Amino acid sequence: MLVNGAIYRMLRAPRDTGARAHLGPGQRNYIPGWVNVDANRFTGRCDVWADLRNKLPFRDSTLAAAYSHHVVEHLPDIPAHLRDVRRCLAPGGTYRIAVPHGDSAMRRFAEGNREWFDLCLDKRRSIGGLLESFVFCRGEHLSILTESYLREMLEDAGFEGIVPCMPTRTTAHPSLFGDCLPYEFESDFEAPHTLVLEASRPATSAAR
């Protein structure tokens, strides 16, 4: 995957600034018209087979938009990933990032609201066990992500104009992300399971 991503970046990656990258589509969320990047070549559906733990398979400053939905919590180095997304975005380009909502999980845990955790893979007897299952998902999730923490990492990576999308299936950039919204899922808008932020690379910045 490392070699394949590097070859794509050198030989086939878009050279203009209009491309949009979908990072981690899996099998069901392939978005036509986007460059879909996934490590699961056989169980997923993708245009580029590449591991998101490595350098992204795009040239510097060439993407108009990047999108990931319930992906970055699986990565061991989220700050490095965010810096690399910023590298790939053209000045003024935007990243729409969606992750499990740590703030909502802790609020519902404090309230003792077991029903909120019905989506968890493990049906634990204790509310603490349900919280652990939501946050870490049998060890597949490596971080608990709250709005303040994700915002901090985006700011440190050089993003600006960071805005939450509430309700979650809305966007401040419909021309960029309107294609994504039908693939998103949410029902509890008072305490959503998914945190969605949109953040942009400064319009006059240089690549890091």
N, C-alpha and C positions, 0 to 999 in steps of 0.2 A: 504493500500500500504506500509506503514511503517513496519508493522508486516511481510507482505509477503516478502519484500526486506530483512529483517533481517533473516528470515527463510532460504531464498535462500542463503544468504551469509554464514550462519553457516553450512548448510547441503548439498547444491548442487553446490555452486560456484566452478569454477575450482581451483585446487590446484597447477597446474604446471604454467609455465610462457609463454605458447604459445597461450592463448586465446586472442581473439580480441572482443572488446565491441563496439556496435553501440548504441549510446545514442539518443533516440528520432526518431525512424524510421517512425512513423506514419503508414498510411495504404499502401502507394505506394512504400516506400523505404526500405522494409525489405531486408536484405542482407544475403543470405544463407551462412552458415559456420561461421557467427558471432553470438555473444550473443546479441540479439536485446532487448533493455530495453526501455519501454515506459509506461507512466501513463494512456494512452487511451486503456484500455483493450478491450473495445467493438467496438470503432470506429477505432482503430489502429490494427496493427499486431505486436506481440512481443513474445519473449521467456520468459521474466521476466517482471512481472507487478510491477513497482516501480516508485515512484515519484522522479524525478531528483532533487527536492529541498531538499530531504533528503540524508543521507549517501548512497553512491552507494553500490549496493548489491554484492560487490566483496571483496575478501580477500586482505590484504596488499601484494603488490609486486608480483602480479600474472598475469597481463595483458601485452602482447607484444605490443598492440596498443589499442587506443580508438579513436572514431570518432564521431563528431556531426556536423550536417549541418543545419544552421538556427534554433538553439535550445537555446543556452545560453542567447540570448537577452531576452528570456521569463523568466529567473530566477531572483529572487530578490537579490541573493547574489552570484554574479559571482566569486569573489575571493575565497569564501568558496568552490564552485564547482571545481575550478581549483586545489585547494589544495587537494581535495578528489580524483580527477582524478590522480594526481601525486602519492598519496598514493597507489592507485590500480596498477599503472604501475610498472613493474619490472624495475630495474636499466637498463638504455638504452632504455626503452620503449618510444613510441612516441604517441603524441596526435595530430590528424588532426582536426582543429576547423575552421568552416566556419560560418560567420555572415554577416548581412547586412553591406554594405561597406559605413561607414559614411564619409570617405574622398571623395569618388566619388560623394556622394549625395551633399556635400557642394560645390564641384567644379562645378557640373552641376547647382546647385542653383545660384552660383555667376555668371555663364554664362547666366542665364535665359533660360536654355535648358529644356523646358517643356516635350519634347518627351522622355527624359531619364526616366521620372517618370510615363510612361504609365502603369507600372506594379502595381501602387498604387491601393489600394482598393477604396479609395475615390478620385473621379475626381474633385479636387478643381479648382476653377477659378484662384487662385493666385499661384505664384511659391512658396511663403512661405507656403501656405496650402499644396501644394504637398510635400514639404520638410517634414513638420510635419507628413503627412500621411505615407511617406516612413519610417521615423525614428521610429514612435511610433505605427503605424499599429492599429489604433482604440484602443489604450491602451494595446494591447497584448505585445508589446515590452517595456521593462522597462529601457533600456539603449541605448545610441548612442555609437557605437563602431567604433573607428578609429584604424588604424594600430598601432600608437604609444601607445594608451591607452590599447589595448589588449596585446601588447608586454609588457608593464609595468606590467600588472596583471599577465601574465605568468612568468615573471622574479621574481616577488614578491612571487609567489607560488613555486618557486624553479626549474623552467624549464630552459633549456639552448638550444643552437643550434637552435634558433628560426628563421625560414626562411619563407618568403612569397612565395606562389605558383602562379606564373604568367607565362603563362595564367592560369586561375584558375583550369582547368581540367588537371593539371600536379601534379606530386609528386616527392619528393626526395627519397621516400621509396616505390617503385613499388611493392615489395614483400609483403608489409603490406597493402597498400592502393589501389592497382590496382583494387580490387573488387568494390571500392567506386566510382570511376570516372564515370562509366556509369550512375549513379544516380544523378550526379550533372548537373546543367544547367547554361549556361552563353552564351551570344552572343556578348556583348560589351567589348572587351578586352582592349580598350583604357581607358574606365572608367567603370570597371565592377561593377555590382550590389552586388557582393559577394566578401568578403575579406576572403582569406584562408591562414592560418598559420599552419606550422608544428613545434612542439616543443617537446623536449625530456627530460626525467628525466635523470640526470647525471648518468653515468654508474657505478660509485662507491659510490653513495649516499645511505644514510639510509632513511627509511621512516620517515616522519614528523608526 
